[in-house]
Amino acid sequence: MKKYMKLLACLLAGALVLTACDDDEPQITYQDVTVADGLFVLNEGSFYSQISGSLDYIDFSTNSITTNAFQAANGRALGGTPNNALLCGSKLYIATQEENRVEVVDAKTLKALSPVSITAPRELCTDGEAVYVSSYTGEVSRIDTLSLRVTAKSPVVGTNLEGIACRQGYVYVCNAWNSDYTYNTNLVKLSAKTLQKQKDITVVANPNQLIASGDDLYLASWGNYADVPATIQHISLSDQVTTLAHATHMALGNGKLYLVGSSYDDQWREVNTYTVYDLASATETTFTRGLDIVSPVTIGVDPVSGDVFISSRSMDANTGAASYTAKGYVLRYRPDGTLVTRYDCGVSPATLVFVSHTERKPVL
């Protein structure tokens, strides 16, 4: 009996130990993690040299680029001057100016869906429900993302409209230049719901690029190429305008604006600067000297990794200047300005569209 009681006591003690161990096992929790997949590079080609635009794709997992991806998927070229693109849901929208249409393609297969007819489309933005298109007709069009039809159009609010952005129920669009090559000084604010004009906002001449981020709106005006310099401005939620820096192109990421400043000296040689403007400290410093960049076209920041991408034209071997007919390239930098790699792409790579997806992963 004593042996039996001792055995029973040992078994009970073991059970308590096992139970305690089970209770001490950590519970697995999960979180959504955004993973960077790659980058679409939209090349404008050359309208004057009859070189069609093209779409390339950089795959981050293989660190490789697939050129002419749209043509390979559809058996035809994009056509003349595809100058802007964006992702909305599962679709990639491409504004193709000379073809008077917005191409809509499946973002995974790149198979073309139903194109949307819009005269001289230039730039695109989205509020997640619709895609808005600026045009050289001076109008803004709204594309319904389900029917792929134009469901609203603004009155004529300018001449040659360029950059466009959505913020808090409004659409802002750049009224850039006139047919006599004078430059306008107004940013037009429209109701996203009705596309009716709300007001004009006075800005530096020749407004061209807009970036919306939460309540903030950033504008790059190109000036008049003489006594009015290219200028980066901040437009507050109350539409107050503040000058931040001087540059022609910008990209937002890491709490900073990465800037490219392009100009010409008295010998008409291209002069470029590459800086970064810290939004918290309001200070501007050098990002890179750009020794590997011949003639910058655009700049972008991967929202996941924070890496900075700058596209460039190649050099014409005969003139030593930038070539508008040769294939260009994209350079990838770390946020501190360290050059990582180069990707060769199509002619005049003017738009960068980053691709990512969300995965549910355990928290370690």
Secondary structure, 3 states (H helix, E strand, C coil): CHHHHHHHHHHHHHHHHHHHHHHHCCCCCEEEEEEEEEEEEEECCECCCCECEEEEEEECCCCEEECCHHHHHHCCCCECCEEEEEEECCEEEEEEHHHCEEEEEECCCCCECCCEECCCEEEEEECCCEEEEEECCCCEEEEECCCCEEEEECCCCCCEEEEEEEECCEEEEEEEECCCCCEEEEEEEEECCCCCEEEEEECCCCEEEEEEECCEEEEEECCCCCCCCCEEEEECCCCCEEEEECCCEEEEECCEEEEEEEEECCCCCEEEEEEEEECCCCEEEECCCCCCCCEEEEEEECCCCCCEEEEEECECCCCCCECCCCCCEEEEECCCCCEEEEEECCCCEEEEEEEEEEEEEECC
